[in-house]
Amino acid sequence: MTRSLGIDHGDSRIGLAISDELGMLAHPLETITVKEGDPIARIASVVAEKNVGQIVIGLPRNMDGTSGPAAEKVRAFSERLRAKVACPIRLWDERLTTVAAQRALHDAGKNAKQSRAVIDQAAAQIILQGWLDSQAMG
């Protein structure tokens, strides 16, 4: 079975999460620092290494559902990634995922400094889990 890869795109860091083989649970995977190399190349290698069959990228929308500059950056990023990977890429509404990730990490006893390294992975996990749950409801 192929796995799904969740991506929380940011200007500084990109969080990755991956599903289990059954496509039921999302798990944090890694954080890519954008300034330290080519994030598209790293994601393409993760897709190959982990047998990824589809990618879900969080699409940041305004609270009223409209798209702003951040959403346009994600759309452009997804098009660049689409040129490098053979699997489908889906955009998924990610409103409030970073807030939810921060709250979950805080509830787990992590302070802001401890959370910084994993917040993007946690946001990617929430994005991917939301998409997986929507597929299961089908």
Secondary structure as a PSIPRED ss2 file (coil, helix, strand):
# PSIPRED VFORMAT (PSIPRED V4.0)

   1 M C   1.000  0.000  0.000
   2 T C   1.000  0.000  0.000
   3 R E   0.000  0.000  1.000
   4 S E   0.000  0.000  1.000
   5 L E   0.000  0.000  1.000
   6 G E   0.000  0.000  1.000
   7 I E   0.000  0.000  1.000
   8 D E   0.000  0.000  1.000
   9 H C   1.000  0.000  0.000
  10 G C   1.000  0.000  0.000
  11 D C   1.000  0.000  0.000
  12 S C   1.000  0.000  0.000
  13 R E   0.000  0.000  1.000
  14 I E   0.000  0.000  1.000
  15 G E   0.000  0.000  1.000
  16 L E   0.000  0.000  1.000
  17 A E   0.000  0.000  1.000
  18 I E   0.000  0.000  1.000
  19 S E   0.000  0.000  1.000
  20 D C   1.000  0.000  0.000
  21 E C   1.000  0.000  0.000
  22 L C   1.000  0.000  0.000
  23 G C   1.000  0.000  0.000
  24 M C   1.000  0.000  0.000
  25 L C   1.000  0.000  0.000
  26 A E   0.000  0.000  1.000
  27 H E   0.000  0.000  1.000
  28 P E   0.000  0.000  1.000
  29 L E   0.000  0.000  1.000
  30 E E   0.000  0.000  1.000
  31 T E   0.000  0.000  1.000
  32 I E   0.000  0.000  1.000
  33 T E   0.000  0.000  1.000
  34 V C   1.000  0.000  0.000
  35 K C   1.000  0.000  0.000
  36 E C   1.000  0.000  0.000
  37 G C   1.000  0.000  0.000
  38 D C   1.000  0.000  0.000
  39 P H   0.000  1.000  0.000
  40 I H   0.000  1.000  0.000
  41 A H   0.000  1.000  0.000
  42 R H   0.000  1.000  0.000
  43 I H   0.000  1.000  0.000
  44 A H   0.000  1.000  0.000
  45 S H   0.000  1.000  0.000
  46 V H   0.000  1.000  0.000
  47 V H   0.000  1.000  0.000
  48 A H   0.000  1.000  0.000
  49 E H   0.000  1.000  0.000
  50 K C   1.000  0.000  0.000
  51 N C   1.000  0.000  0.000
  52 V E   0.000  0.000  1.000
  53 G E   0.000  0.000  1.000
  54 Q E   0.000  0.000  1.000
  55 I E   0.000  0.000  1.000
  56 V E   0.000  0.000  1.000
  57 I E   0.000  0.000  1.000
  58 G E   0.000  0.000  1.000
  59 L E   0.000  0.000  1.000
  60 P C   1.000  0.000  0.000
  61 R E   0.000  0.000  1.000
  62 N C   1.000  0.000  0.000
  63 M C   1.000  0.000  0.000
  64 D C   1.000  0.000  0.000
  65 G C   1.000  0.000  0.000
  66 T C   1.000  0.000  0.000
  67 S E   0.000  0.000  1.000
  68 G C   1.000  0.000  0.000
  69 P H   0.000  1.000  0.000
  70 A H   0.000  1.000  0.000
  71 A H   0.000  1.000  0.000
  72 E H   0.000  1.000  0.000
  73 K H   0.000  1.000  0.000
  74 V H   0.000  1.000  0.000
  75 R H   0.000  1.000  0.000
  76 A H   0.000  1.000  0.000
  77 F H   0.000  1.000  0.000
  78 S H   0.000  1.000  0.000
  79 E H   0.000  1.000  0.000
  80 R H   0.000  1.000  0.000
  81 L H   0.000  1.000  0.000
  82 R H   0.000  1.000  0.000
  83 A C   1.000  0.000  0.000
  84 K C   1.000  0.000  0.000
  85 V C   1.000  0.000  0.000
  86 A C   1.000  0.000  0.000
  87 C C   1.000  0.000  0.000
  88 P C   1.000  0.000  0.000
  89 I E   0.000  0.000  1.000
  90 R E   0.000  0.000  1.000
  91 L E   0.000  0.000  1.000
  92 W E   0.000  0.000  1.000
  93 D E   0.000  0.000  1.000
  94 E C   1.000  0.000  0.000
  95 R C   1.000  0.000  0.000
  96 L C   1.000  0.000  0.000
  97 T H   0.000  1.000  0.000
  98 T H   0.000  1.000  0.000
  99 V H   0.000  1.000  0.000
 100 A H   0.000  1.000  0.000
 101 A H   0.000  1.000  0.000
 102 Q H   0.000  1.000  0.000
 103 R H   0.000  1.000  0.000
 104 A H   0.000  1.000  0.000
 105 L H   0.000  1.000  0.000
 106 H H   0.000  1.000  0.000
 107 D H   0.000  1.000  0.000
 108 A C   1.000  0.000  0.000
 109 G C   1.000  0.000  0.000
 110 K C   1.000  0.000  0.000
 111 N C   1.000  0.000  0.000
 112 A H   0.000  1.000  0.000
 113 K H   0.000  1.000  0.000
 114 Q H   0.000  1.000  0.000
 115 S H   0.000  1.000  0.000
 116 R C   1.000  0.000  0.000
 117 A C   1.000  0.000  0.000
 118 V C   1.000  0.000  0.000
 119 I H   0.000  1.000  0.000
 120 D H   0.000  1.000  0.000
 121 Q H   0.000  1.000  0.000
 122 A H   0.000  1.000  0.000
 123 A H   0.000  1.000  0.000
 124 A H   0.000  1.000  0.000
 125 Q H   0.000  1.000  0.000
 126 I H   0.000  1.000  0.000
 127 I H   0.000  1.000  0.000
 128 L H   0.000  1.000  0.000
 129 Q H   0.000  1.000  0.000
 130 G H   0.000  1.000  0.000
 131 W H   0.000  1.000  0.000
 132 L H   0.000  1.000  0.000
 133 D H   0.000  1.000  0.000
 134 S H   0.000  1.000  0.000
 135 Q H   0.000  1.000  0.000
 136 A H   0.000  1.000  0.000
 137 M H   0.000  1.000  0.000
 138 G C   1.000  0.000  0.000
